[in-house]
């Protein structure tokens, strides 16, 4: 079997994680990098050139003409996604698209339709639902360990203090321009992960209410924090979720990656499950804990580096291509998560409860 070649459009910081799952497979090679910055291209070839031919391009259309490229990873700012995905699908490539996938549902629908026409695989990349501690928590819940769900709470704290990896200023700049990002960096960009987990764990969401503040991080530059989001899942049972998000100036959060502490709590009729770490390791406690029948069980014997979730998400996509199966995170699933995020922004802007079907 010939190797699948992967090409990356966009060579920014997140590539270091999105490339992980391609580096330890005998059936894949790094075929190409595309970026508008020559310095970034040279750096990526130096780092990853041993994993394949790693040809470089300044124009994504030129890269798409490379017959060695079978899979395209689109890692560019959100406002550039649609055309790059359409071009990649038209060229017959399989596409993994970085979240959030689009600025609006119309863009998302165009990409889904193009994927159907192309007959290749289209995945909206999201790593949290492949994080091993999350998968253990989901397994415990689905096995009935805590009974029927009663409530769900997500806690998110970001920090401006040193403690995570260095991210160039230009990587942040476009995220605070709504026309380029689609929303704010906290509850829109990073928030996509949280809404993806909520849908993956408990199904589609019916309605949402959100309060989103504004916090100045540099003179004249503000982000979408703090925020509180509450929602109701579809179904006859009243099942609600809450996410509270904040940005702290001086909170030290130990992390190999971004300075973000995130954890969630799922309460059931007869127990509680916590996932206590993901991007960072602020609390130094077991990654998963479960309270049931008066006993607290701690789970630490698992892979729990945040990079593992990127690695495993990519391996899953490669397997789908090789075996001609559908990705867990299809374009249609990405659309549901995107709709959740759009409803949150509308609720905050209009100060009212928003049903997700209003966006159709």
C-alpha positions as a Markdown table, in Angstrom:
| # | Residue | x | y | z |
|---|---|---|---|---|
| 1 | Unk | 0.0 | 0.0 | 0.0 |
| 2 | Unk | 1.4 | 3.4 | -1.0 |
| 3 | Unk | 1.7 | 6.0 | 1.7 |
| 4 | Unk | -0.8 | 8.8 | 2.2 |
| 5 | Unk | 0.7 | 12.2 | 2.0 |
| 6 | Unk | -0.5 | 15.0 | 4.2 |
| 7 | Unk | -0.1 | 18.7 | 3.4 |
| 8 | Unk | -0.6 | 21.5 | 5.9 |
| 9 | Unk | -2.1 | 24.9 | 5.0 |
| 10 | Unk | -1.0 | 27.2 | 7.7 |
| 11 | Unk | 2.2 | 26.6 | 9.7 |
| 12 | Unk | 1.4 | 28.4 | 13.0 |
| 13 | Unk | 1.8 | 27.2 | 16.5 |
| 14 | Unk | -1.1 | 24.6 | 16.5 |
| 15 | Unk | 0.6 | 22.6 | 13.8 |
| 16 | Unk | 2.9 | 21.2 | 16.4 |
| 17 | Unk | -0.1 | 19.3 | 17.8 |
| 18 | Unk | -2.0 | 18.6 | 14.7 |
| 19 | Unk | 1.0 | 16.9 | 13.1 |
| 20 | Unk | 1.6 | 14.5 | 16.0 |
| 21 | Unk | -0.7 | 11.7 | 14.7 |
| 22 | Unk | 1.0 | 11.6 | 11.3 |
| 23 | Unk | 4.5 | 11.1 | 12.7 |
| 24 | Unk | 4.3 | 7.5 | 14.0 |
| 25 | Unk | 2.4 | 5.9 | 11.2 |
| 26 | Unk | 4.0 | 3.7 | 8.5 |
| 27 | Unk | 1.1 | 4.5 | 6.1 |
| 28 | Unk | 1.5 | 8.3 | 6.1 |
| 29 | Unk | 4.2 | 10.8 | 5.2 |
| 30 | Unk | 4.5 | 14.6 | 5.5 |
| 31 | Unk | 4.2 | 15.7 | 1.9 |
| 32 | Unk | 4.0 | 19.5 | 2.1 |
| 33 | Unk | 3.7 | 22.7 | 4.0 |
| 34 | Unk | 2.0 | 25.8 | 2.8 |
| 35 | Unk | 2.3 | 29.3 | 4.4 |
| 36 | Unk | 2.7 | 32.9 | 3.4 |
| 37 | Unk | 5.8 | 33.2 | 5.6 |
| 38 | Unk | 9.1 | 31.8 | 4.3 |
| 39 | Unk | 10.6 | 31.7 | 7.8 |
| 40 | Unk | 7.8 | 29.4 | 9.1 |
| 41 | Unk | 8.2 | 27.1 | 6.1 |
| 42 | Unk | 11.9 | 26.7 | 6.7 |
| 43 | Unk | 11.3 | 26.0 | 10.4 |
| 44 | Unk | 8.7 | 23.3 | 9.7 |
| 45 | Unk | 10.9 | 21.6 | 7.1 |
| 46 | Unk | 13.8 | 21.6 | 9.7 |
| 47 | Unk | 11.5 | 20.1 | 12.3 |
| 48 | Unk | 9.6 | 17.6 | 10.3 |
| 49 | Unk | 11.4 | 17.1 | 7.0 |
| 50 | Unk | 12.6 | 13.6 | 8.0 |
| 51 | Unk | 9.0 | 12.4 | 7.9 |
| 52 | Unk | 8.5 | 12.8 | 4.2 |
| 53 | Unk | 9.4 | 15.0 | 1.2 |
| 54 | Unk | 8.0 | 18.1 | 3.0 |
| 55 | Unk | 7.8 | 20.3 | -0.1 |
| 56 | Unk | 7.0 | 24.0 | 0.6 |
| 57 | Unk | 4.4 | 26.3 | -1.1 |
| 58 | Unk | 3.3 | 29.9 | -0.6 |
| 59 | Unk | 0.0 | 29.3 | -2.4 |
| 60 | Unk | -2.4 | 26.6 | -1.3 |
| 61 | Unk | -3.6 | 26.1 | -4.9 |
| 62 | Unk | -0.1 | 25.1 | -5.9 |
| 63 | Unk | 0.1 | 22.6 | -3.0 |
| 64 | Unk | -3.2 | 21.1 | -4.1 |
| 65 | Unk | -1.7 | 20.3 | -7.5 |
| 66 | Unk | 1.0 | 18.2 | -5.8 |
| 67 | Unk | 0.0 | 14.6 | -6.5 |
| 68 | Unk | 1.8 | 13.5 | -3.3 |
| 69 | Unk | -0.8 | 15.3 | -1.2 |
| 70 | Unk | -3.8 | 13.1 | -0.3 |
| 71 | Unk | -4.9 | 14.7 | 3.0 |
| 72 | Unk | -5.1 | 18.4 | 3.7 |
| 73 | Unk | -5.0 | 19.9 | 7.2 |
| 74 | Unk | -6.5 | 23.4 | 7.1 |
| 75 | Unk | -4.9 | 25.3 | 10.0 |
| 76 | Unk | -5.6 | 28.9 | 8.9 |
| 77 | Unk | -7.7 | 31.7 | 10.5 |
| 78 | Unk | -11.4 | 30.9 | 10.4 |
| 79 | Unk | -12.4 | 33.5 | 7.8 |
| 80 | Unk | -10.1 | 31.7 | 5.3 |
| 81 | Unk | -11.5 | 28.2 | 5.9 |
| 82 | Unk | -14.4 | 28.0 | 3.4 |
| 83 | Unk | -12.5 | 28.7 | 0.2 |
| 84 | Unk | -9.5 | 26.6 | 1.2 |
| 85 | Unk | -11.8 | 23.6 | 2.0 |
| 86 | Unk | -13.7 | 24.0 | -1.2 |
| 87 | Unk | -10.5 | 24.1 | -3.2 |
| 88 | Unk | -9.1 | 21.1 | -1.4 |
| 89 | Unk | -12.2 | 19.0 | -1.9 |
| 90 | Unk | -12.4 | 20.0 | -5.6 |
| 91 | Unk | -8.9 | 18.7 | -5.9 |
| 92 | Unk | -10.0 | 15.3 | -4.6 |
| 93 | Unk | -8.2 | 15.6 | -1.2 |
| 94 | Unk | -9.4 | 14.4 | 2.1 |
| 95 | Unk | -9.8 | 17.4 | 4.5 |
| 96 | Unk | -9.3 | 17.9 | 8.2 |
| 97 | Unk | -10.5 | 21.4 | 9.1 |
| 98 | Unk | -9.5 | 23.1 | 12.3 |
| 99 | Unk | -12.3 | 24.3 | 14.6 |
| 100 | Unk | -14.4 | 26.5 | 14.6 |
| 101 | Unk | -15.0 | 25.5 | 11.0 |
| 102 | Unk | -16.8 | 28.6 | 9.7 |
| 103 | Unk | -18.1 | 32.0 | 10.4 |
| 104 | Unk | -21.7 | 31.1 | 9.8 |
| 105 | Unk | -23.9 | 28.2 | 8.9 |
| 106 | Unk | -24.1 | 29.1 | 5.2 |
| 107 | Unk | -20.3 | 28.6 | 4.9 |
| 108 | Unk | -20.6 | 25.3 | 6.7 |
| 109 | Unk | -23.4 | 24.1 | 4.4 |
| 110 | Unk | -21.3 | 24.9 | 1.4 |
| 111 | Unk | -18.4 | 22.9 | 2.7 |
| 112 | Unk | -20.6 | 19.9 | 3.6 |
| 113 | Unk | -22.2 | 19.9 | 0.2 |
| 114 | Unk | -18.8 | 20.1 | -1.5 |
| 115 | Unk | -17.6 | 17.1 | 0.6 |
| 116 | Unk | -20.7 | 15.1 | -0.5 |
| 117 | Unk | -20.0 | 15.9 | -4.1 |
| 118 | Unk | -16.3 | 15.1 | -3.9 |
| 119 | Unk | -16.8 | 11.8 | -2.2 |
| 120 | Unk | -13.7 | 12.3 | 0.0 |
| 121 | Unk | -13.5 | 12.4 | 3.8 |
| 122 | Unk | -14.3 | 15.7 | 5.5 |
| 123 | Unk | -13.6 | 16.1 | 9.2 |
| 124 | Unk | -13.9 | 19.1 | 11.5 |
| 125 | Unk | -10.9 | 18.7 | 13.8 |
| 126 | Unk | -11.6 | 18.7 | 17.5 |
| 127 | Unk | -9.4 | 17.0 | 20.0 |
| 128 | Unk | -11.2 | 17.2 | 23.3 |
| 129 | Unk | -13.6 | 14.3 | 22.6 |
| 130 | Unk | -10.5 | 12.1 | 21.9 |
| 131 | Unk | -8.8 | 13.0 | 25.2 |
| 132 | Unk | -8.3 | 9.7 | 27.1 |
| 133 | Unk | -9.6 | 10.9 | 30.5 |
| 134 | Unk | -12.7 | 12.2 | 28.8 |
| 135 | Unk | -13.2 | 8.9 | 27.0 |
| 136 | Unk | -12.9 | 7.1 | 30.4 |
| 137 | Unk | -15.5 | 9.4 | 32.0 |
| 138 | Unk | -17.8 | 8.8 | 29.0 |
| 139 | Unk | -17.3 | 5.1 | 29.3 |
| 140 | Unk | -18.2 | 5.2 | 33.0 |
| 141 | Unk | -21.3 | 7.2 | 32.4 |
| 142 | Unk | -22.5 | 5.1 | 29.5 |
| 143 | Unk | -22.0 | 2.0 | 31.6 |
| 144 | Unk | -24.5 | 3.4 | 34.1 |
| 145 | Unk | -22.1 | 4.0 | 36.9 |
| 146 | Unk | -23.7 | 7.2 | 38.1 |
| 147 | Unk | -27.2 | 6.6 | 36.8 |
| 148 | Unk | -29.3 | 9.0 | 34.6 |
| 149 | Unk | -27.7 | 12.4 | 34.2 |
| 150 | Unk | -29.0 | 15.3 | 36.4 |
| 151 | Unk | -26.7 | 18.2 | 35.6 |
| 152 | Unk | -23.4 | 19.2 | 33.9 |
| 153 | Unk | -21.0 | 22.0 | 34.7 |
| 154 | Unk | -17.9 | 23.1 | 32.9 |
| 155 | Unk | -15.2 | 25.3 | 34.5 |
| 156 | Unk | -12.8 | 27.3 | 32.4 |
| 157 | Unk | -10.1 | 29.7 | 33.6 |
| 158 | Unk | -7.5 | 31.3 | 31.3 |
| 159 | Unk | -4.6 | 33.3 | 32.4 |
| 160 | Unk | -2.3 | 36.1 | 31.1 |
| 161 | Unk | 0.5 | 35.1 | 33.5 |
| 162 | Unk | 3.5 | 33.2 | 32.1 |
| 163 | Unk | 3.1 | 29.5 | 32.5 |
| 164 | Unk | 2.3 | 28.0 | 29.1 |
| 165 | Unk | 4.0 | 27.9 | 25.7 |
| 166 | Unk | 4.9 | 31.0 | 23.9 |
| 167 | Unk | 2.4 | 32.0 | 21.2 |
| 168 | Unk | 3.4 | 34.8 | 18.7 |
| 169 | Unk | 1.4 | 38.0 | 18.9 |
| 170 | Unk | 0.3 | 37.6 | 15.3 |
| 171 | Unk | -1.4 | 34.3 | 16.2 |
| 172 | Unk | -3.6 | 36.1 | 18.6 |
| 173 | Unk | -4.2 | 39.3 | 16.6 |
| 174 | Unk | -6.8 | 37.9 | 14.2 |
| 175 | Unk | -8.7 | 36.2 | 17.0 |
| 176 | Unk | -9.9 | 39.5 | 18.5 |
| 177 | Unk | -11.3 | 40.7 | 15.1 |
| 178 | Unk | -14.8 | 39.3 | 14.9 |
| 179 | Unk | -15.0 | 39.4 | 11.1 |
| 180 | Unk | -11.9 | 37.2 | 10.9 |
| 181 | Unk | -12.5 | 34.9 | 13.9 |
| 182 | Unk | -16.3 | 34.8 | 14.0 |
| 183 | Unk | -16.4 | 35.7 | 17.7 |
| 184 | Unk | -14.1 | 36.1 | 20.7 |
| 185 | Unk | -11.1 | 33.9 | 21.6 |
| 186 | Unk | -12.6 | 32.5 | 24.8 |
| 187 | Unk | -16.2 | 31.4 | 24.3 |
| 188 | Unk | -16.2 | 31.2 | 20.6 |
| 189 | Unk | -12.8 | 29.9 | 19.5 |
| 190 | Unk | -11.8 | 27.9 | 22.6 |
| 191 | Unk | -15.4 | 27.4 | 23.5 |
| 192 | Unk | -16.0 | 25.2 | 20.5 |
| 193 | Unk | -14.2 | 22.4 | 22.4 |
| 194 | Unk | -16.6 | 22.7 | 25.3 |
| 195 | Unk | -19.7 | 22.7 | 23.2 |
| 196 | Unk | -18.3 | 19.7 | 21.3 |
| 197 | Unk | -18.0 | 17.8 | 24.6 |
| 198 | Unk | -21.5 | 18.7 | 25.6 |
| 199 | Unk | -23.0 | 17.4 | 22.4 |
| 200 | Unk | -20.8 | 14.3 | 22.3 |
| 201 | Unk | -21.7 | 13.4 | 25.9 |
| 202 | Unk | -25.4 | 14.1 | 26.1 |
| 203 | Unk | -26.7 | 14.9 | 22.6 |
| 204 | Unk | -28.2 | 17.9 | 20.8 |
| 205 | Unk | -28.9 | 21.2 | 22.5 |
| 206 | Unk | -32.3 | 22.8 | 22.3 |
| 207 | Unk | -31.7 | 26.4 | 23.7 |
| 208 | Unk | -29.2 | 28.6 | 25.4 |
| 209 | Unk | -28.8 | 31.7 | 27.4 |
| 210 | Unk | -25.5 | 33.5 | 27.8 |
| 211 | Unk | -23.9 | 36.5 | 29.5 |
| 212 | Unk | -20.6 | 37.5 | 28.0 |
| 213 | Unk | -18.5 | 40.4 | 29.4 |
| 214 | Unk | -15.5 | 42.3 | 28.0 |
| 215 | Unk | -12.1 | 42.4 | 29.6 |
| 216 | Unk | -9.3 | 44.6 | 28.3 |
| 217 | Unk | -6.0 | 42.7 | 27.9 |
| 218 | Unk | -4.0 | 45.4 | 26.2 |
| 219 | Unk | -4.8 | 49.1 | 25.8 |
| 220 | Unk | -7.9 | 49.3 | 23.5 |
| 221 | Unk | -8.0 | 45.5 | 23.1 |
| 222 | Unk | -10.6 | 43.4 | 24.9 |
| 223 | Unk | -11.7 | 39.8 | 24.8 |
| 224 | Unk | -14.9 | 37.9 | 25.6 |
| 225 | Unk | -14.5 | 37.4 | 29.3 |
| 226 | Unk | -15.9 | 36.7 | 31.8 |
| 227 | Unk | -18.8 | 34.7 | 30.6 |
| 228 | Unk | -21.6 | 32.3 | 31.8 |
| 229 | Unk | -23.5 | 30.1 | 29.4 |
| 230 | Unk | -26.5 | 28.0 | 30.4 |
| 231 | Unk | -28.3 | 25.6 | 28.1 |
| 232 | Unk | -30.9 | 22.9 | 27.9 |
| 233 | Unk | -30.5 | 19.6 | 26.0 |
| 234 | Unk | -33.2 | 18.3 | 23.7 |
| 235 | Unk | -35.6 | 15.8 | 25.2 |
| 236 | Unk | -38.5 | 15.4 | 27.6 |
| 237 | Unk | -36.3 | 15.5 | 30.7 |
| 238 | Unk | -35.1 | 18.9 | 32.0 |
| 239 | Unk | -31.4 | 18.5 | 31.6 |
| 240 | Unk | -29.3 | 21.6 | 31.9 |
| 241 | Unk | -25.6 | 22.5 | 31.4 |
| 242 | Unk | -23.6 | 25.5 | 32.7 |
| 243 | Unk | -20.2 | 26.8 | 31.6 |
| 244 | Unk | -18.5 | 29.6 | 33.5 |
| 245 | Unk | -15.4 | 31.1 | 31.9 |
| 246 | Unk | -13.0 | 33.7 | 33.2 |
| 247 | Unk | -9.7 | 35.4 | 32.3 |
| 248 | Unk | -7.2 | 36.1 | 35.1 |
| 249 | Unk | -4.3 | 38.4 | 34.8 |
| 250 | Unk | -1.9 | 36.8 | 37.3 |
| 251 | Unk | -3.1 | 33.3 | 38.0 |
| 252 | Unk | -0.2 | 30.9 | 37.5 |
| 253 | Unk | -1.4 | 27.8 | 35.6 |
| 254 | Unk | 1.2 | 25.2 | 35.0 |
| 255 | Unk | 0.9 | 23.9 | 31.4 |
| 256 | Unk | 3.0 | 22.5 | 28.6 |
| 257 | Unk | 0.5 | 24.2 | 26.3 |
| 258 | Unk | -1.9 | 27.1 | 26.7 |
| 259 | Unk | -2.4 | 28.6 | 30.2 |
| 260 | Unk | -5.9 | 27.3 | 30.5 |
| 261 | Unk | -7.4 | 25.2 | 33.3 |
| 262 | Unk | -10.5 | 23.4 | 32.4 |
| 263 | Unk | -12.5 | 20.7 | 34.1 |
| 264 | Unk | -16.1 | 19.4 | 34.2 |
| 265 | Unk | -18.5 | 17.7 | 36.5 |
| 266 | Unk | -21.3 | 15.4 | 35.4 |
| 267 | Unk | -23.8 | 14.6 | 38.1 |
| 268 | Unk | -26.1 | 11.6 | 37.9 |
| 269 | Unk | -28.9 | 10.2 | 40.0 |
| 270 | Unk | -26.5 | 8.1 | 42.0 |
| 271 | Unk | -23.1 | 9.6 | 41.6 |
| 272 | Unk | -20.7 | 12.2 | 40.2 |
| 273 | Unk | -17.9 | 12.0 | 37.6 |
| 274 | Unk | -15.2 | 14.7 | 37.3 |
| 275 | Unk | -12.6 | 15.2 | 34.6 |
| 276 | Unk | -10.1 | 17.4 | 36.4 |
| 277 | Unk | -7.4 | 18.3 | 33.8 |
| 278 | Unk | -7.0 | 18.7 | 30.0 |
| 279 | Unk | -4.8 | 21.5 | 28.6 |
| 280 | Unk | -3.1 | 22.2 | 31.9 |
| 281 | Unk | -2.4 | 20.6 | 35.2 |
| 282 | Unk | -3.2 | 23.3 | 37.7 |
| 283 | Unk | -4.6 | 21.2 | 40.6 |
| 284 | Unk | -2.3 | 18.2 | 40.5 |
| 285 | Unk | -5.1 | 15.8 | 41.2 |
| 286 | Unk | -6.2 | 12.6 | 39.3 |
| 287 | Unk | -7.4 | 13.2 | 35.8 |
| 288 | Unk | -10.7 | 11.4 | 36.5 |
| 289 | Unk | -12.6 | 10.9 | 39.7 |
| 290 | Unk | -16.0 | 9.3 | 40.5 |
| 291 | Unk | -18.1 | 9.5 | 43.6 |
| 292 | Unk | -20.6 | 6.6 | 44.1 |
| 293 | Unk | -22.1 | 4.8 | 47.1 |
| 294 | Unk | -20.1 | 6.9 | 49.5 |
| 295 | Unk | -16.8 | 6.1 | 47.9 |
| 296 | Unk | -14.5 | 8.3 | 45.8 |
| 297 | Unk | -12.6 | 6.4 | 43.1 |
| 298 | Unk | -9.6 | 8.1 | 41.5 |
| 299 | Unk | -8.3 | 7.2 | 38.1 |
| 300 | Unk | -4.8 | 8.1 | 37.1 |
| 301 | Unk | -3.5 | 5.1 | 35.1 |
| 302 | Unk | -4.0 | 6.5 | 31.6 |
| 303 | Unk | -2.4 | 8.6 | 28.9 |
| 304 | Unk | -3.4 | 12.2 | 29.9 |
| 305 | Unk | -1.2 | 14.6 | 28.1 |
| 306 | Unk | -3.3 | 17.1 | 26.1 |
| 307 | Unk | -1.2 | 16.2 | 23.0 |
| 308 | Unk | -2.5 | 12.6 | 23.2 |
| 309 | Unk | -6.0 | 13.9 | 22.2 |
| 310 | Unk | -4.6 | 15.5 | 19.0 |
| 311 | Unk | -2.6 | 12.4 | 18.2 |
| 312 | Unk | -5.6 | 10.1 | 18.7 |
| 313 | Unk | -8.0 | 12.3 | 16.8 |
| 314 | Unk | -5.6 | 12.3 | 13.8 |
| 315 | Unk | -5.1 | 8.5 | 14.0 |
| 316 | Unk | -8.9 | 8.1 | 13.9 |
| 317 | Unk | -9.1 | 10.2 | 10.7 |
| 318 | Unk | -6.3 | 8.3 | 9.0 |
| 319 | Unk | -8.1 | 5.0 | 9.9 |
| 320 | Unk | -11.3 | 6.3 | 8.4 |
| 321 | Unk | -9.6 | 7.1 | 5.1 |
| 322 | Unk | -7.8 | 3.7 | 5.0 |
| 323 | Unk | -11.0 | 1.8 | 5.9 |
| 324 | Unk | -13.5 | 4.0 | 4.1 |
| 325 | Unk | -15.5 | 4.7 | 7.2 |
| 326 | Unk | -17.0 | 8.0 | 8.5 |
| 327 | Unk | -15.2 | 10.2 | 10.9 |
| 328 | Unk | -16.6 | 10.6 | 14.4 |
| 329 | Unk | -16.5 | 14.4 | 13.8 |
| 330 | Unk | -18.3 | 14.7 | 10.5 |
| 331 | Unk | -19.1 | 18.0 | 8.8 |
| 332 | Unk | -22.6 | 17.6 | 10.1 |
| 333 | Unk | -21.5 | 17.2 | 13.7 |
| 334 | Unk | -19.3 | 20.2 | 13.2 |
| 335 | Unk | -22.4 | 22.1 | 12.0 |
| 336 | Unk | -24.3 | 21.2 | 15.2 |
| 337 | Unk | -21.4 | 22.5 | 17.4 |
| 338 | Unk | -21.1 | 25.6 | 15.3 |
| 339 | Unk | -24.8 | 26.3 | 15.7 |
| 340 | Unk | -24.5 | 26.0 | 19.4 |
| 341 | Unk | -21.6 | 28.5 | 19.4 |
| 342 | Unk | -23.6 | 30.9 | 17.2 |
| 343 | Unk | -26.6 | 30.7 | 19.4 |
| 344 | Unk | -24.4 | 31.6 | 22.4 |
| 345 | Unk | -23.2 | 34.7 | 20.7 |
| 346 | Unk | -26.7 | 35.7 | 19.6 |
| 347 | Unk | -28.0 | 35.2 | 23.1 |
| 348 | Unk | -25.3 | 37.4 | 24.6 |
| 349 | Unk | -25.7 | 40.1 | 22.0 |
| 350 | Unk | -29.5 | 40.2 | 22.2 |
| 351 | Unk | -29.7 | 39.4 | 26.0 |
| 352 | Unk | -32.3 | 36.7 | 25.5 |
| 353 | Unk | -32.9 | 32.9 | 25.4 |
| 354 | Unk | -32.1 | 31.6 | 22.0 |
| 355 | Unk | -33.4 | 28.3 | 20.5 |
| 356 | Unk | -30.8 | 26.7 | 18.2 |
| 357 | Unk | -33.5 | 26.1 | 15.5 |
| 358 | Unk | -33.8 | 29.9 | 15.1 |
| 359 | Unk | -30.5 | 29.8 | 13.2 |
| 360 | Unk | -31.8 | 27.6 | 10.5 |
